[in-house]
Amino acid sequence: MDTADSDEIARRLGVDPQDGVLCDFQTAMQSYETSPEQLVVWVGEHSVVWSTILTISGVLPPHLIEALSAEGQRVLEAYFVGEADPGKLMYTHDSEYFGEIFPPSAPGGWMEVPEFEAHASGLELIGEISDAELFDRYMCMAGRITGRFIDRGWFASTRTLYHVPQGV
């Protein structure tokens, strides 16, 4: 999400910012639940103007994506489910879903969200590409858009863990 205000993100998720627990990634992953009903997120700064909302457990429902992107905010939603789905990078702005962000199949080729065409150079989907390589290109697009890539420093950062109540 394109804000550095973690408290605002918590409010949009329907949780009290004071109910979060500061922790690192390894500690956050201990909150993983196999039940998709339990939504657990790790929230914090990603870059100067973007924040990360990493879903540790559960699924971020569409109405929360809309709430996060309301009032002119932008949300890049990335996921990868291994063999089940090669992943996606989706874009929502001001509560409106604009489509998937993916590199074109040829230099200068068609993109569903042309706003991000400048970030696709060198990532074209040419030839045989594995699901992991495809998701890597999505994440590279996200890094170019936000100005920060997910690296060791990102994983070593302290962020806030929230348990989002059902029905929010």
PyMOL commands that place a pseudoatom at each C-alpha (Angstrom):
pseudoatom trace, name=CA, resn=MET, resi=1, chain=A, elem=C, hetatm=0, pos=[0.000, 0.000, 0.000]
pseudoatom trace, name=CA, resn=ASP, resi=2, chain=A, elem=C, hetatm=0, pos=[1.371, 3.411, -0.859]
pseudoatom trace, name=CA, resn=THR, resi=3, chain=A, elem=C, hetatm=0, pos=[1.493, 4.899, 2.628]
pseudoatom trace, name=CA, resn=ALA, resi=4, chain=A, elem=C, hetatm=0, pos=[4.090, 4.726, 5.371]
pseudoatom trace, name=CA, resn=ASP, resi=5, chain=A, elem=C, hetatm=0, pos=[1.401, 5.075, 8.082]
pseudoatom trace, name=CA, resn=SER, resi=6, chain=A, elem=C, hetatm=0, pos=[1.097, 1.607, 9.655]
pseudoatom trace, name=CA, resn=ASP, resi=7, chain=A, elem=C, hetatm=0, pos=[-1.536, 2.828, 12.127]
pseudoatom trace, name=CA, resn=GLU, resi=8, chain=A, elem=C, hetatm=0, pos=[-3.752, 3.903, 9.226]
pseudoatom trace, name=CA, resn=ILE, resi=9, chain=A, elem=C, hetatm=0, pos=[-3.332, 0.476, 7.636]
pseudoatom trace, name=CA, resn=ALA, resi=10, chain=A, elem=C, hetatm=0, pos=[-4.364, -1.194, 10.906]
pseudoatom trace, name=CA, resn=ARG, resi=11, chain=A, elem=C, hetatm=0, pos=[-7.488, 0.979, 11.121]
pseudoatom trace, name=CA, resn=ARG, resi=12, chain=A, elem=C, hetatm=0, pos=[-8.422, 0.152, 7.519]
pseudoatom trace, name=CA, resn=LEU, resi=13, chain=A, elem=C, hetatm=0, pos=[-8.018, -3.537, 8.353]
pseudoatom trace, name=CA, resn=GLY, resi=14, chain=A, elem=C, hetatm=0, pos=[-10.438, -3.059, 11.261]
pseudoatom trace, name=CA, resn=VAL, resi=15, chain=A, elem=C, hetatm=0, pos=[-7.940, -3.541, 14.086]
pseudoatom trace, name=CA, resn=ASP, resi=16, chain=A, elem=C, hetatm=0, pos=[-6.770, -1.212, 16.822]
pseudoatom trace, name=CA, resn=PRO, resi=17, chain=A, elem=C, hetatm=0, pos=[-3.171, -0.158, 16.063]
pseudoatom trace, name=CA, resn=GLN, resi=18, chain=A, elem=C, hetatm=0, pos=[-2.353, -0.758, 19.760]
pseudoatom trace, name=CA, resn=ASP, resi=19, chain=A, elem=C, hetatm=0, pos=[-3.334, -4.444, 19.454]
pseudoatom trace, name=CA, resn=GLY, resi=20, chain=A, elem=C, hetatm=0, pos=[-0.354, -5.277, 17.270]
pseudoatom trace, name=CA, resn=VAL, resi=21, chain=A, elem=C, hetatm=0, pos=[2.851, -6.964, 18.368]
pseudoatom trace, name=CA, resn=LEU, resi=22, chain=A, elem=C, hetatm=0, pos=[6.239, -5.780, 17.098]
pseudoatom trace, name=CA, resn=CYS, resi=23, chain=A, elem=C, hetatm=0, pos=[8.278, -8.711, 15.824]
pseudoatom trace, name=CA, resn=ASP, resi=24, chain=A, elem=C, hetatm=0, pos=[10.640, -9.963, 13.147]
pseudoatom trace, name=CA, resn=PHE, resi=25, chain=A, elem=C, hetatm=0, pos=[9.667, -12.227, 10.250]
pseudoatom trace, name=CA, resn=GLN, resi=26, chain=A, elem=C, hetatm=0, pos=[10.609, -15.488, 11.997]
pseudoatom trace, name=CA, resn=THR, resi=27, chain=A, elem=C, hetatm=0, pos=[8.463, -14.594, 14.999]
pseudoatom trace, name=CA, resn=ALA, resi=28, chain=A, elem=C, hetatm=0, pos=[5.604, -13.533, 12.722]
pseudoatom trace, name=CA, resn=MET, resi=29, chain=A, elem=C, hetatm=0, pos=[5.721, -16.891, 10.927]
pseudoatom trace, name=CA, resn=GLN, resi=30, chain=A, elem=C, hetatm=0, pos=[5.097, -18.655, 14.234]
pseudoatom trace, name=CA, resn=SER, resi=31, chain=A, elem=C, hetatm=0, pos=[1.564, -17.233, 13.985]
pseudoatom trace, name=CA, resn=TYR, resi=32, chain=A, elem=C, hetatm=0, pos=[0.842, -19.216, 10.850]
pseudoatom trace, name=CA, resn=GLU, resi=33, chain=A, elem=C, hetatm=0, pos=[-2.525, -20.952, 11.074]
pseudoatom trace, name=CA, resn=THR, resi=34, chain=A, elem=C, hetatm=0, pos=[-3.608, -23.686, 8.702]
pseudoatom trace, name=CA, resn=SER, resi=35, chain=A, elem=C, hetatm=0, pos=[-7.173, -22.381, 8.919]
pseudoatom trace, name=CA, resn=PRO, resi=36, chain=A, elem=C, hetatm=0, pos=[-7.928, -19.862, 6.151]
pseudoatom trace, name=CA, resn=GLU, resi=37, chain=A, elem=C, hetatm=0, pos=[-10.501, -18.206, 8.435]
pseudoatom trace, name=CA, resn=GLN, resi=38, chain=A, elem=C, hetatm=0, pos=[-7.796, -16.768, 10.727]
pseudoatom trace, name=CA, resn=LEU, resi=39, chain=A, elem=C, hetatm=0, pos=[-6.328, -13.678, 9.054]
pseudoatom trace, name=CA, resn=VAL, resi=40, chain=A, elem=C, hetatm=0, pos=[-2.891, -12.783, 10.425]
pseudoatom trace, name=CA, resn=VAL, resi=41, chain=A, elem=C, hetatm=0, pos=[-0.879, -9.982, 8.794]
pseudoatom trace, name=CA, resn=TRP, resi=42, chain=A, elem=C, hetatm=0, pos=[2.586, -8.499, 9.331]
pseudoatom trace, name=CA, resn=VAL, resi=43, chain=A, elem=C, hetatm=0, pos=[2.502, -4.762, 8.587]
pseudoatom trace, name=CA, resn=GLY, resi=44, chain=A, elem=C, hetatm=0, pos=[5.270, -2.202, 8.296]
pseudoatom trace, name=CA, resn=GLU, resi=45, chain=A, elem=C, hetatm=0, pos=[7.376, 0.101, 6.178]
pseudoatom trace, name=CA, resn=HIS, resi=46, chain=A, elem=C, hetatm=0, pos=[8.521, -1.224, 2.828]
pseudoatom trace, name=CA, resn=SER, resi=47, chain=A, elem=C, hetatm=0, pos=[10.047, 1.926, 1.342]
pseudoatom trace, name=CA, resn=VAL, resi=48, chain=A, elem=C, hetatm=0, pos=[9.760, 5.649, 1.948]
pseudoatom trace, name=CA, resn=VAL, resi=49, chain=A, elem=C, hetatm=0, pos=[6.148, 5.824, 0.740]
pseudoatom trace, name=CA, resn=TRP, resi=50, chain=A, elem=C, hetatm=0, pos=[5.022, 2.185, 0.610]
pseudoatom trace, name=CA, resn=SER, resi=51, chain=A, elem=C, hetatm=0, pos=[4.120, -0.292, 3.322]
pseudoatom trace, name=CA, resn=THR, resi=52, chain=A, elem=C, hetatm=0, pos=[4.027, -4.065, 3.255]
pseudoatom trace, name=CA, resn=ILE, resi=53, chain=A, elem=C, hetatm=0, pos=[1.048, -6.085, 4.401]
pseudoatom trace, name=CA, resn=LEU, resi=54, chain=A, elem=C, hetatm=0, pos=[2.296, -9.661, 4.394]
pseudoatom trace, name=CA, resn=THR, resi=55, chain=A, elem=C, hetatm=0, pos=[-0.450, -12.203, 4.950]
pseudoatom trace, name=CA, resn=ILE, resi=56, chain=A, elem=C, hetatm=0, pos=[0.953, -14.813, 7.326]
pseudoatom trace, name=CA, resn=SER, resi=57, chain=A, elem=C, hetatm=0, pos=[-2.276, -16.777, 7.520]
pseudoatom trace, name=CA, resn=GLY, resi=58, chain=A, elem=C, hetatm=0, pos=[-5.668, -16.595, 5.867]
pseudoatom trace, name=CA, resn=VAL, resi=59, chain=A, elem=C, hetatm=0, pos=[-6.734, -14.619, 2.827]
pseudoatom trace, name=CA, resn=LEU, resi=60, chain=A, elem=C, hetatm=0, pos=[-7.119, -10.856, 2.557]
pseudoatom trace, name=CA, resn=PRO, resi=61, chain=A, elem=C, hetatm=0, pos=[-10.731, -10.533, 1.336]
pseudoatom trace, name=CA, resn=PRO, resi=62, chain=A, elem=C, hetatm=0, pos=[-11.655, -8.165, -1.510]
pseudoatom trace, name=CA, resn=HIS, resi=63, chain=A, elem=C, hetatm=0, pos=[-13.541, -5.762, 0.789]
pseudoatom trace, name=CA, resn=LEU, resi=64, chain=A, elem=C, hetatm=0, pos=[-10.340, -5.189, 2.792]
pseudoatom trace, name=CA, resn=ILE, resi=65, chain=A, elem=C, hetatm=0, pos=[-8.364, -4.555, -0.414]
pseudoatom trace, name=CA, resn=GLU, resi=66, chain=A, elem=C, hetatm=0, pos=[-11.027, -1.967, -1.289]
pseudoatom trace, name=CA, resn=ALA, resi=67, chain=A, elem=C, hetatm=0, pos=[-10.749, -0.402, 2.196]
pseudoatom trace, name=CA, resn=LEU, resi=68, chain=A, elem=C, hetatm=0, pos=[-6.955, -0.285, 1.970]
pseudoatom trace, name=CA, resn=SER, resi=69, chain=A, elem=C, hetatm=0, pos=[-7.070, 1.385, -1.445]
pseudoatom trace, name=CA, resn=ALA, resi=70, chain=A, elem=C, hetatm=0, pos=[-9.839, 3.891, -0.593]
pseudoatom trace, name=CA, resn=GLU, resi=71, chain=A, elem=C, hetatm=0, pos=[-9.294, 7.647, -0.672]
pseudoatom trace, name=CA, resn=GLY, resi=72, chain=A, elem=C, hetatm=0, pos=[-6.736, 7.551, -3.470]
pseudoatom trace, name=CA, resn=GLN, resi=73, chain=A, elem=C, hetatm=0, pos=[-4.428, 4.886, -2.007]
pseudoatom trace, name=CA, resn=ARG, resi=74, chain=A, elem=C, hetatm=0, pos=[-2.781, 2.266, -4.237]
pseudoatom trace, name=CA, resn=VAL, resi=75, chain=A, elem=C, hetatm=0, pos=[-2.451, -1.426, -3.396]
pseudoatom trace, name=CA, resn=LEU, resi=76, chain=A, elem=C, hetatm=0, pos=[-0.220, -3.947, -5.129]
pseudoatom trace, name=CA, resn=GLU, resi=77, chain=A, elem=C, hetatm=0, pos=[-1.373, -7.428, -4.184]
pseudoatom trace, name=CA, resn=ALA, resi=78, chain=A, elem=C, hetatm=0, pos=[1.047, -10.271, -4.904]
pseudoatom trace, name=CA, resn=TYR, resi=79, chain=A, elem=C, hetatm=0, pos=[0.602, -13.950, -4.217]
pseudoatom trace, name=CA, resn=PHE, resi=80, chain=A, elem=C, hetatm=0, pos=[2.201, -17.245, -5.117]
pseudoatom trace, name=CA, resn=VAL, resi=81, chain=A, elem=C, hetatm=0, pos=[0.717, -20.622, -4.244]
pseudoatom trace, name=CA, resn=GLY, resi=82, chain=A, elem=C, hetatm=0, pos=[3.364, -22.863, -5.772]
pseudoatom trace, name=CA, resn=GLU, resi=83, chain=A, elem=C, hetatm=0, pos=[1.942, -25.673, -7.864]
pseudoatom trace, name=CA, resn=ALA, resi=84, chain=A, elem=C, hetatm=0, pos=[-1.651, -24.484, -7.384]
pseudoatom trace, name=CA, resn=ASP, resi=85, chain=A, elem=C, hetatm=0, pos=[-1.141, -21.079, -8.993]
pseudoatom trace, name=CA, resn=PRO, resi=86, chain=A, elem=C, hetatm=0, pos=[1.889, -19.391, -10.540]
pseudoatom trace, name=CA, resn=GLY, resi=87, chain=A, elem=C, hetatm=0, pos=[0.924, -16.197, -8.760]
pseudoatom trace, name=CA, resn=LYS, resi=88, chain=A, elem=C, hetatm=0, pos=[-0.232, -12.770, -9.691]
pseudoatom trace, name=CA, resn=LEU, resi=89, chain=A, elem=C, hetatm=0, pos=[0.502, -9.114, -9.075]
pseudoatom trace, name=CA, resn=MET, resi=90, chain=A, elem=C, hetatm=0, pos=[-2.769, -7.174, -8.995]
pseudoatom trace, name=CA, resn=TYR, resi=91, chain=A, elem=C, hetatm=0, pos=[-3.370, -3.436, -8.819]
pseudoatom trace, name=CA, resn=THR, resi=92, chain=A, elem=C, hetatm=0, pos=[-6.201, -1.616, -7.035]
pseudoatom trace, name=CA, resn=HIS, resi=93, chain=A, elem=C, hetatm=0, pos=[-6.392, 2.176, -6.793]
pseudoatom trace, name=CA, resn=ASP, resi=94, chain=A, elem=C, hetatm=0, pos=[-9.029, 4.237, -5.011]
pseudoatom trace, name=CA, resn=SER, resi=95, chain=A, elem=C, hetatm=0, pos=[-11.151, 1.101, -4.360]
pseudoatom trace, name=CA, resn=GLU, resi=96, chain=A, elem=C, hetatm=0, pos=[-11.167, 0.194, -8.058]
pseudoatom trace, name=CA, resn=TYR, resi=97, chain=A, elem=C, hetatm=0, pos=[-9.474, -2.942, -9.374]
pseudoatom trace, name=CA, resn=PHE, resi=98, chain=A, elem=C, hetatm=0, pos=[-7.432, -2.064, -12.480]
pseudoatom trace, name=CA, resn=GLY, resi=99, chain=A, elem=C, hetatm=0, pos=[-6.053, -5.490, -13.369]
pseudoatom trace, name=CA, resn=GLU, resi=100, chain=A, elem=C, hetatm=0, pos=[-2.943, -7.601, -13.248]
pseudoatom trace, name=CA, resn=ILE, resi=101, chain=A, elem=C, hetatm=0, pos=[0.511, -6.148, -13.573]
pseudoatom trace, name=CA, resn=PHE, resi=102, chain=A, elem=C, hetatm=0, pos=[2.716, -8.439, -15.598]
pseudoatom trace, name=CA, resn=PRO, resi=103, chain=A, elem=C, hetatm=0, pos=[5.520, -7.897, -18.053]
pseudoatom trace, name=CA, resn=PRO, resi=104, chain=A, elem=C, hetatm=0, pos=[4.529, -8.036, -21.734]
pseudoatom trace, name=CA, resn=SER, resi=105, chain=A, elem=C, hetatm=0, pos=[5.314, -11.030, -23.936]
pseudoatom trace, name=CA, resn=ALA, resi=106, chain=A, elem=C, hetatm=0, pos=[7.517, -8.832, -26.157]
pseudoatom trace, name=CA, resn=PRO, resi=107, chain=A, elem=C, hetatm=0, pos=[9.405, -5.557, -25.647]
pseudoatom trace, name=CA, resn=GLY, resi=108, chain=A, elem=C, hetatm=0, pos=[6.843, -2.751, -25.829]
pseudoatom trace, name=CA, resn=GLY, resi=109, chain=A, elem=C, hetatm=0, pos=[3.998, -5.287, -25.943]
pseudoatom trace, name=CA, resn=TRP, resi=110, chain=A, elem=C, hetatm=0, pos=[0.503, -5.050, -24.465]
pseudoatom trace, name=CA, resn=MET, resi=111, chain=A, elem=C, hetatm=0, pos=[0.098, -4.706, -20.703]
pseudoatom trace, name=CA, resn=GLU, resi=112, chain=A, elem=C, hetatm=0, pos=[-3.215, -4.880, -18.832]
pseudoatom trace, name=CA, resn=VAL, resi=113, chain=A, elem=C, hetatm=0, pos=[-2.171, -1.879, -16.695]
pseudoatom trace, name=CA, resn=PRO, resi=114, chain=A, elem=C, hetatm=0, pos=[-0.154, 0.353, -19.076]
pseudoatom trace, name=CA, resn=GLU, resi=115, chain=A, elem=C, hetatm=0, pos=[0.622, 2.783, -16.226]
pseudoatom trace, name=CA, resn=PHE, resi=116, chain=A, elem=C, hetatm=0, pos=[3.481, 0.474, -15.226]
pseudoatom trace, name=CA, resn=GLU, resi=117, chain=A, elem=C, hetatm=0, pos=[4.957, -0.135, -18.687]
pseudoatom trace, name=CA, resn=ALA, resi=118, chain=A, elem=C, hetatm=0, pos=[8.162, 1.733, -17.799]
pseudoatom trace, name=CA, resn=HIS, resi=119, chain=A, elem=C, hetatm=0, pos=[8.852, -0.839, -15.065]
pseudoatom trace, name=CA, resn=ALA, resi=120, chain=A, elem=C, hetatm=0, pos=[8.679, -3.850, -17.417]
pseudoatom trace, name=CA, resn=SER, resi=121, chain=A, elem=C, hetatm=0, pos=[11.853, -3.357, -19.439]
pseudoatom trace, name=CA, resn=GLY, resi=122, chain=A, elem=C, hetatm=0, pos=[13.983, -6.507, -19.515]
pseudoatom trace, name=CA, resn=LEU, resi=123, chain=A, elem=C, hetatm=0, pos=[11.315, -8.634, -17.801]
pseudoatom trace, name=CA, resn=GLU, resi=124, chain=A, elem=C, hetatm=0, pos=[9.427, -9.695, -20.938]
pseudoatom trace, name=CA, resn=LEU, resi=125, chain=A, elem=C, hetatm=0, pos=[7.746, -13.099, -20.788]
pseudoatom trace, name=CA, resn=ILE, resi=126, chain=A, elem=C, hetatm=0, pos=[9.569, -14.646, -23.740]
pseudoatom trace, name=CA, resn=GLY, resi=127, chain=A, elem=C, hetatm=0, pos=[10.070, -18.375, -24.179]
pseudoatom trace, name=CA, resn=GLU, resi=128, chain=A, elem=C, hetatm=0, pos=[9.547, -21.114, -21.612]
pseudoatom trace, name=CA, resn=ILE, resi=129, chain=A, elem=C, hetatm=0, pos=[9.316, -19.643, -18.100]
pseudoatom trace, name=CA, resn=SER, resi=130, chain=A, elem=C, hetatm=0, pos=[8.761, -21.646, -14.933]
pseudoatom trace, name=CA, resn=ASP, resi=131, chain=A, elem=C, hetatm=0, pos=[6.158, -20.565, -12.374]
pseudoatom trace, name=CA, resn=ALA, resi=132, chain=A, elem=C, hetatm=0, pos=[8.947, -19.527, -9.994]
pseudoatom trace, name=CA, resn=GLU, resi=133, chain=A, elem=C, hetatm=0, pos=[10.596, -17.387, -12.703]
pseudoatom trace, name=CA, resn=LEU, resi=134, chain=A, elem=C, hetatm=0, pos=[7.233, -15.823, -13.538]
pseudoatom trace, name=CA, resn=PHE, resi=135, chain=A, elem=C, hetatm=0, pos=[6.612, -14.894, -9.901]
pseudoatom trace, name=CA, resn=ASP, resi=136, chain=A, elem=C, hetatm=0, pos=[10.175, -13.569, -9.645]
pseudoatom trace, name=CA, resn=ARG, resi=137, chain=A, elem=C, hetatm=0, pos=[9.391, -11.201, -12.525]
pseudoatom trace, name=CA, resn=TYR, resi=138, chain=A, elem=C, hetatm=0, pos=[6.187, -10.080, -10.791]
pseudoatom trace, name=CA, resn=MET, resi=139, chain=A, elem=C, hetatm=0, pos=[8.177, -9.336, -7.645]
pseudoatom trace, name=CA, resn=CYS, resi=140, chain=A, elem=C, hetatm=0, pos=[10.786, -7.481, -9.696]
pseudoatom trace, name=CA, resn=MET, resi=141, chain=A, elem=C, hetatm=0, pos=[7.965, -5.345, -11.145]
pseudoatom trace, name=CA, resn=ALA, resi=142, chain=A, elem=C, hetatm=0, pos=[6.719, -4.656, -7.596]
pseudoatom trace, name=CA, resn=GLY, resi=143, chain=A, elem=C, hetatm=0, pos=[10.223, -3.693, -6.498]
pseudoatom trace, name=CA, resn=ARG, resi=144, chain=A, elem=C, hetatm=0, pos=[10.639, -1.307, -9.407]
pseudoatom trace, name=CA, resn=ILE, resi=145, chain=A, elem=C, hetatm=0, pos=[7.249, 0.302, -8.724]
pseudoatom trace, name=CA, resn=THR, resi=146, chain=A, elem=C, hetatm=0, pos=[7.766, 0.702, -4.958]
pseudoatom trace, name=CA, resn=GLY, resi=147, chain=A, elem=C, hetatm=0, pos=[11.466, 1.511, -5.077]
pseudoatom trace, name=CA, resn=ARG, resi=148, chain=A, elem=C, hetatm=0, pos=[12.448, -1.416, -2.842]
pseudoatom trace, name=CA, resn=PHE, resi=149, chain=A, elem=C, hetatm=0, pos=[13.039, -5.093, -3.419]
pseudoatom trace, name=CA, resn=ILE, resi=150, chain=A, elem=C, hetatm=0, pos=[12.458, -7.830, -0.889]
pseudoatom trace, name=CA, resn=ASP, resi=151, chain=A, elem=C, hetatm=0, pos=[15.905, -8.786, 0.358]
pseudoatom trace, name=CA, resn=ARG, resi=152, chain=A, elem=C, hetatm=0, pos=[17.625, -9.989, 3.536]
pseudoatom trace, name=CA, resn=GLY, resi=153, chain=A, elem=C, hetatm=0, pos=[17.264, -6.558, 5.126]
pseudoatom trace, name=CA, resn=TRP, resi=154, chain=A, elem=C, hetatm=0, pos=[13.528, -6.639, 4.424]
pseudoatom trace, name=CA, resn=PHE, resi=155, chain=A, elem=C, hetatm=0, pos=[13.173, -10.013, 6.168]
pseudoatom trace, name=CA, resn=ALA, resi=156, chain=A, elem=C, hetatm=0, pos=[15.309, -8.804, 9.094]
pseudoatom trace, name=CA, resn=SER, resi=157, chain=A, elem=C, hetatm=0, pos=[13.079, -5.756, 9.700]
pseudoatom trace, name=CA, resn=THR, resi=158, chain=A, elem=C, hetatm=0, pos=[10.719, -5.405, 12.633]
pseudoatom trace, name=CA, resn=ARG, resi=159, chain=A, elem=C, hetatm=0, pos=[7.079, -4.926, 11.714]
pseudoatom trace, name=CA, resn=THR, resi=160, chain=A, elem=C, hetatm=0, pos=[3.757, -5.241, 13.518]
pseudoatom trace, name=CA, resn=LEU, resi=161, chain=A, elem=C, hetatm=0, pos=[1.772, -8.473, 13.645]
pseudoatom trace, name=CA, resn=TYR, resi=162, chain=A, elem=C, hetatm=0, pos=[-2.032, -8.209, 13.730]
pseudoatom trace, name=CA, resn=HIS, resi=163, chain=A, elem=C, hetatm=0, pos=[-4.750, -10.818, 14.121]
pseudoatom trace, name=CA, resn=VAL, resi=164, chain=A, elem=C, hetatm=0, pos=[-7.634, -9.444, 12.055]
pseudoatom trace, name=CA, resn=PRO, resi=165, chain=A, elem=C, hetatm=0, pos=[-11.036, -10.459, 13.439]
pseudoatom trace, name=CA, resn=GLN, resi=166, chain=A, elem=C, hetatm=0, pos=[-13.403, -12.387, 11.194]
pseudoatom trace, name=CA, resn=GLY, resi=167, chain=A, elem=C, hetatm=0, pos=[-16.191, -10.414, 9.610]
pseudoatom trace, name=CA, resn=VAL, resi=168, chain=A, elem=C, hetatm=0, pos=[-14.288, -7.140, 9.554]
for i in range(1, 168): cmd.bond("trace and resi %d" % i, "trace and resi %d" % (i + 1))
show_as sticks, trace
zoom trace
